[in-house]
């Protein structure tokens, strides 16, 4: 059994195609999978085994996926976490579409989704609670 890890390009993460993202969602859910397992998790009509295999190798070249070799068979696993990729995408969206302003993005989604004042206040309370939960208590040091 031989393990290999792909490396991220010098520029860091890159945006994935829709097909690559769909396969990453399967790998994030399964954590480890052979190509046949990935194909089985994809919606109908299922893509060809060779198509999925090619996309997985592209993901490996991009640094998103690593593999463990069992002879000529490979079991794939995500290297980039769903959280890291989500953060990358959201930062890009805020920067590219909202001038780097999180406030503009929130305002846009509030307007587009016709959010009531009550719903907005509940959302703000939820965010405030999450911020409070992440802030270390006075005199304590954050876990590393």
N, C-alpha and C positions, 0 to 999 in steps of 0.2 A: 504494500500500500504506500503510495507516494502522494504527498500533499504539495500543492503549489498554490501560491497566492499571486494574483494579478496586482499590478501597481497602478495607482492613479497617475494620470498624465501630469506633467509639471504644472499645468494650468489648473489642476484640481478637477472637480466634478464637471461633467458636461450634461446638457439636457438630452434626455432619451427620446427615441421615436415612440410612437404609440405602441407598436409591437414589442419593443424592448421593455417599455414600462409595464405592459401586461404580463410579460414573463417575469419581471422583477417582483411584481405583486404576488405571483405564485410562489416564487422562491422565498420571499419574506414570510409568507404564510406557512410554507412547509419546512423552511430552514435548511433542509438538505434534500436534493432530489436528483434522480437520473432523468434524462431527456424524456423517457417514456412516462414518467410520473408527471412532468410538466405538461406534456401533451394531454394527459388524462384530465388535468384540472382546467384546461382551456375550454371556453364555450364552443358549442357547435355552430357552424361547421368547423371541425378541428383542422388546424393547419397540418401539413405533412410533417412527419418526424424530421426529415432532413432540413426543412425550413426552420423548425424550432432549434435544432442542433446548430445551425448556422448562426441564428440570432444569439444563442447562448455563448458561442465562441466570440462573437462581436462584443457582447457584454463583458466577457473575460478580457478581451483586448483593451476595452475602455476602462478596466479596473473595477468594475462593479461586481464581478463574480470570480470566485476561485474554484478549484476542484480538487478532489481526492481521486487518484487513479487506482483502479482495481484491474490490473492487466490492461486490456484495451478499452475497458469501460470507465467512464468518469461519472462521479457523483458531484454535483455542483452545489455551491452554497454562496449566499450573498456576502460580499465584503463590505459594501456600503449599506448602512442601515437605512431603513425606511425613514426614520427620523432625520438623519443627515440629509437625505435626498429631498425630503419635504422642506426642510429649512432652506436648502439651496434654491429650490423652486420658488418658495415664498419670498425670499430676499430678492430674487430676480424679478418677480412680479411687482413687488413694491418699488424697486428701483426703476424698472423699465416702463411701468404704466402709471405710477403715482408719484413720480419725481422723488422717490426715496422717503415719502411721507406715509407713515403708517396711519396717521389720522385721516388723510385723503382716502386711503383704501377702505378704512372702516366706514367713513362717510358714504363712499360709493356703494358699498354693500348694504348699508342701512337704507339708502334711497332705493336701490334696485329691488330690495326684498320687502319694501314697505313695512319696515320694522316699527312697531308702536313704541311709545316712550316707556311703557311698562316693560316690554321685552328688552329694550335697550338697557334700562336700569338693571334688570336681572342679569344681563350679559356682563355689564360692568361689575356687578357684585361678584360674579363668578370669576372674572379676571382678577379682581382685587384679592379674592380668596386664594387664588393660585399664586399670586405674587407674594402674599403673606406667608404661604406655606413654603415657598422657596427661599425666603429671607432667613438667614441663620439668627438664632436668638442672641441677645446681647451677651458678649463675653465668650461665645462659642466660636469655633472655627469651622468653616464648611468642610464637609467630607470630600476627600479626593479619591 
